[in-house]
Amino acid sequence: MKNCFAVALATLALAGLSGAARADLTISGAVGLPLNPTAQIPQEGGARIQGNYFRPGDDVNNYSLVGATRVGGTLELNGGITRLDADTFERTGPAIGVKYLFSRESDPTGVRLAVGAGYDRALLNQTYLYAVGTKYLGAVTGERIPISAHLGIRYDRFDAGGIDSNKASVYAGAEVPITRDGGFQAVGEIQSKNADGGSTPYSAAIRYRPKGQPFGASIGVARQGLAGSGFFAQIGYSFGVK
């Protein structure tokens, strides 16, 4: 299984050398920040595939190969395969999710609102529900890319590996351009505890996403809340980029 993930990630890397995605995915597949979904969906007629690697502890590795696509004007379908590989626990399974966008993508100056749900078998049978808002802070047209701010609430249930937890949480995040065209961005998020006895989830990363190109990659540190902090990397490719 490890070799399969290595080959899949290598394939994504080679495919992406031709060029950035306009929206990254969470480790479970929804369009969003590394850990939490946002009120964004793929472009109309577009889709994204992404490989993720997350190491939240010395003996814990989380891999995923996921994708998301847009159906009609306001619906996102996402999912893939994920694997949790710990010293005493190994689990591989599907991740599936759906998101409904209330506001139109053609109205980026307002607040976009979305609701969604998902399931990730490998991540301890995680079932989650969420509602989130996204707003661009600044002009959308022109050369300068605006800051994107996100605020959401969610409910998580974990039921595997000796963990049985039900908890509601709130989260906030931002994508801040470092360069004028947004080719490099600082991406961060923080969340209240999402598991009984867990810790505060967060992520902080640098994203490389050349303007007008289908390729994107991020590296940073994160804590999912069930384990400690560690390195993560994402690499993906978007189809239908205009």
Long-range contacts (C-beta under 8 A, 24 or more apart in sequence): 1-83, 1-92, 2-63, 2-85, 5-51, 5-63, 5-65, 5-83, 8-51, 8-65, 9-51, 9-53, 9-63, 9-65, 9-235, 12-49, 12-50, 12-51, 12-65, 12-235, 12-236, 12-237, 13-51, 13-235, 15-237, 16-214, 16-215, 16-216, 16-217, 16-235, 16-236, 16-237, 17-215, 18-214, 18-215, 19-210, 19-213, 19-214, 19-215, 20-183, 20-208, 20-209, 20-210, 20-211, 20-213, 20-214, 20-215, 20-216, 20-238, 21-48, 21-50, 21-209, 21-214, 21-215, 21-216, 21-236, 21-237, 21-238, 21-241, 22-46, 22-209, 22-238, 22-241, 23-48, 23-68, 23-238, 24-48, 24-50, 24-187, 24-207, 24-209, 24-216, 24-218, 24-234, 24-236, 25-50, 25-52, 25-66, 25-67, 25-68, 25-78, 25-234, 25-236, 26-66, 27-52, 27-54, 27-62, 27-64, 27-66, 27-82, 27-123, 27-224, 27-232, 28-64, 28-66, 28-78, 28-79, 28-80, 28-82, 28-95, 28-97, 28-118, 28-120, 28-123, 28-126, 29-64, 29-66, 29-67, 29-68, 29-78, 29-79, 29-80, 29-95, 29-96, 29-97, 29-118, 30-68, 30-76, 30-78, 30-97, 30-99, 30-116, 30-118, 31-68, 31-76, 31-78, 31-99, 32-132, 32-150, 33-150, 33-173, 33-175, 33-187, 33-189, 33-203, 34-187, 34-189, 34-203, 34-205, 34-218, 34-220, 34-222, 34-232, 34-234, 35-171, 35-189, 35-191, 35-201, 35-202, 35-203, 35-222, 35-224, 36-130, 36-132, 36-150, 36-152, 36-154, 36-171, 36-173, 36-189, 36-191, 37-97, 37-99, 37-114, 37-116, 37-118, 37-130, 37-132, 37-152, 38-114, 38-132, 38-134, 38-148, 38-150, 38-152, 38-173, 39-101, 39-103, 39-111, 39-112, 39-113, 39-114, 39-132, 39-133, 39-134, 39-150, 40-112, 40-114, 40-134, 40-148, 41-68, 41-70, 41-74, 41-75, 41-76, 41-99, 41-101, 41-105, 41-114, 42-68, 42-69, 42-70, 42-76, 42-238, 42-240, 43-70, 43-105, 43-238, 43-240, 43-241, 43-242, 44-70, 44-73, 44-105, 44-240, 45-70, 45-240, 46-70, 46-238, 46-239, 46-240, 46-241, 47-238, 47-239, 47-240, 48-236, 48-237, 48-238, 48-239, 49-236, 49-237, 49-239, 50-234, 50-235, 50-236, 50-237, 51-234, 51-235, 51-236, 52-232, 52-233, 52-234, 53-232, 53-233, 53-234, 54-222, 54-224, 54-230, 54-231, 54-232, 55-230, 55-231, 55-232, 56-222, 56-223, 56-224, 56-226, 56-227, 56-228, 56-229, 56-230, 57-86, 57-227, 57-228, 57-230, 59-86, 59-87, 60-84, 60-85, 60-86, 60-87, 60-227, 60-228, 60-230, 61-85, 61-86, 62-122, 62-123, 62-224, 64-95, 64-122, 66-95, 73-104, 73-105, 74-100, 74-101, 74-102, 74-104, 75-99, 75-100, 75-101, 76-100, 76-101, 76-116, 78-118, 79-118, 82-120, 82-121, 82-122, 82-123, 83-122, 84-122, 84-123, 84-124, 89-161, 91-121, 91-122, 91-124, 91-160, 91-161, 92-121, 92-122, 93-120, 93-121, 93-122, 94-119, 94-121, 95-119, 95-120, 95-121, 95-122, 95-123, 108-136, 108-140, 109-136, 109-140, 110-135, 111-135, 123-158, 123-224, 123-226, 124-158, 124-159, 124-160, 124-161, 124-163, 124-226, 125-157, 125-158, 125-159, 125-160, 126-156, 126-157, 126-158, 127-156, 127-157, 128-154, 128-155, 128-156, 128-157, 129-154, 129-155, 130-154, 130-155, 143-180, 143-181, 144-177, 144-180, 144-181, 145-177, 145-180, 145-181, 145-182, 145-185, 145-211, 146-177, 147-174, 147-175, 147-176, 147-177, 148-174, 148-175, 149-173, 149-174, 150-174, 150-189, 154-194, 156-194, 156-195, 158-195, 158-226, 163-195, 163-226, 165-195, 165-196, 165-197, 165-198, 166-196, 167-193, 167-194, 167-195, 167-196, 167-198, 169-193, 169-194, 169-201, 171-201, 175-207, 178-206, 181-211, 182-209, 182-211, 183-208, 183-209, 183-210, 183-211, 184-208, 184-209, 185-209, 187-218, 187-220, 191-225, 193-225, 194-225, 195-225, 195-226, 198-225, 198-226, 199-223, 199-225, 199-228, 200-225, 201-225, 203-232, 205-232, 212-241, 213-241, 214-238, 214-239, 214-241
